[in-house]
Amino acid sequence: MEKYLINPNQKLSKINRDIYGCFSEHLGRCIYEGTYVGEDSPIPNVNGMRTDVVTALKDMGLPVLRWPGGCFADYYHWKDGIGKKENRKKMINTYWGGVVEDNSFGTHEFFELCKQIGCEAYVAGNLGSGTVQEMSEWVEYMTCDGLSPMAELRKENGQEKPWKVKYFGVGNENWGCGGFMRAEYYADLYKRYATYVRTYDPNNKPLKIACGASHEKYYWTEELMKEAGTLMDGLSYHYYTYLVDYDHKGVAKDFSDEEYYATMKNAYKIDELIQKHSEIMDKYDSQKRVAMIVDEWGSWYTAEEGTNSAFLYQQNTVRDALIAGLTLNVFNKHSDRVRMANLAQTVNVLQSVALTDGEEMVLTPTYYVFKMYKDHHDNTLLGSCITTKNIYEDGNLPQLIESASMKEDGTIVSTIVNTSMSENAEVHCQIEDFKVKEITAEIVTGDAHDYNDFDKKDVVKTCGFENFKKTEDGFTATLPPCSVVKFLIK
């Protein structure tokens, strides 16, 4: 039986609810058909936003949404997406599939979506192909409540008051699709562009997010922190889970046992990478003022057969629910530095929380993990550890991956992932200086290959979990293979 220790006396960092954010890009059917169908659509909507998707995201507790990209962000010119829709420019989305982008979803529509969901806005600015003036004017358009040309233009377009912009990204993946820049060059550009991301209201001051590294690009983190760390509020980080690498992504559904474990091992590697990038950030920011913003993460497989490969549509299995659970546990554990993150992406693209087909919507296994984990939002991380074995010979993959936090009312939230495809996990949890009165639990589980589809929507969902026994200072439990379990302990 594995020993699981939780120490309520060891109160660590705050788990910022924004860790549980999502990402929406003008890519495939993420926005068009996914969240936005237009005001005249027969699909139920409010001001063009799909009612079913908005309701699901509200119920999931989505705290922050990133838009408009991604690679698309450094190709996007915001003035193309304002004003009367019949007058908006049409263009070819050369990044994603060569389809027509009619700009019917623009700045006003994005903030309408955020309003309906009840989430914060994270806007990604165009540094790659845009000018300093263009970026500066967009911030003015969104946030200025005084006398200014862009504020007047916003009012002409029907929005009297400015919107709240919590986060503003100064470029995206500028080491790659955002311009293939050197770190030194981008650092100089960041300082220039960020200078003109002005604050028009101290109560509506966007946090400036610099383009950070992906995977093992440690030199990029080093250079950005050294040259521009004092001028940023956050540094982004991207990590995608592949079977092997970008050129060998694997498949979403028909994977072998070996492919399952290889993929899970790569998912868990994010723990090591966050630690190493954090150590570099600590050299220049020992007080951890600059947040690590993991604004793209998730599983990325070969697109489903029969779909446009550039639309990045993939199914979402129990394996992906486990990837979500273990990754969110890792983020919780690093919440002293990781203070915002965005799953890629929200609907119909990569590891999404929902899939749509016309009027139909399906919630994915990943959705249920996010909804289950919202009990961690804004809690205090507690010291915790669990004894567990490594179950993958060719790399580090613990069978059990956990995190624990405390709500303001003293309730302890514990989430545990059992990554084994075949073995139960016997767990004995002890909570120091804590007398247990009541425990409730939920689970997401199934065969690793199980998924929800339009003809079978409820194959994988959250269920009550009762295979545990309360003890005076904790519990014992038997966790089934391929499971994510949440305990609420009072």
Protein Blocks (a to p, Z undefined) as FASTA:
>chain_A
ZZddddfklccddddfklmgccdddehjlmnoplmgbjkbcbdceehiafklmmmmmmno
pabdcdfedjklmmccfklmgcjfklpccdddfknooiacehlacfklmmmmmmmnopac
dddddfklmcfklmmmmmmmmmmcbdcfklmmmmmnopabacddfbdcebehklmmnnop
afklmmmmmmmmmmmmccfbfklcccddddddehjlmklmmmmmmmmmmmcfbdcddddd
dfklmmlnbpfklpcfklmmmmmmmmmmmmmmmmmmmmmmmmmomnomaccddfbgcddd
dddehiafklopacddfklmmmmmmmmmmmmmmmmmmgcdcdddfbopajafbdcehjbc
cddfklmmmmmmmmmgopacdddddddddfbfkbccdfbdcdddddfkopacdddddfbf
kbccddddddehiacfbdcdddddddfkbccdfklmklpccdddfbbcddfklccdddde
hiadddddZZ
